[in-house]
């Protein structure tokens, strides 16, 4: 008989899962938008250990990168992670 280990929350651990990150700890847009469309979690809450649900990316005024918000299902804590910065267009 096999037993499953108990799921224990360690405060301060968690965050966005690796499959949603690029090298440099920025968000990979394609899997994030896929999780958003399918209503799948993108990480675990650092405060309570609940699942983080993705939000629609937005770009603050004057910024060169998109931000990817996520909200905890359990404690409703908000967080956001930066996406990669946009390359400047070269002039012809």
KACOR-V399253 format. One record per residue. RES is the residue in one small letter. NEAR is the number of other C-alpha atoms within 8 Angstrom. Layout:
res=RES near=NEAR
res=RES near=NEAR
//
This chain:
res=x near=2
res=x near=3
res=x near=4
res=x near=4
res=x near=4
res=x near=4
res=x near=4
res=x near=4
res=x near=7
res=x near=6
res=x near=8
res=x near=6
res=x near=7
res=x near=10
res=x near=8
res=x near=10
res=x near=10
res=x near=6
res=x near=5
res=x near=12
res=x near=11
res=x near=9
res=x near=5
res=x near=4
res=x near=6
res=x near=11
res=x near=13
res=x near=11
res=x near=8
res=x near=6
res=x near=9
res=x near=12
res=x near=9
res=x near=8
res=x near=12
res=x near=12
res=x near=7
res=x near=6
res=x near=8
res=x near=9
res=x near=9
res=x near=14
res=x near=11
res=x near=13
res=x near=13
res=x near=10
res=x near=6
res=x near=9
res=x near=11
res=x near=10
res=x near=12
res=x near=14
res=x near=14
res=x near=15
res=x near=9
res=x near=8
res=x near=8
res=x near=7
res=x near=9
res=x near=7
res=x near=4
res=x near=4
res=x near=7
res=x near=7
res=x near=10
res=x near=13
res=x near=12
res=x near=14
res=x near=12
res=x near=12
res=x near=12
res=x near=14
res=x near=9
res=x near=7
res=x near=7
res=x near=7
res=x near=7
res=x near=8
res=x near=7
res=x near=8
res=x near=9
res=x near=10
res=x near=12
res=x near=9
res=x near=7
res=x near=6
res=x near=4
res=x near=4
res=x near=4
res=x near=4
res=x near=3
res=x near=2
//
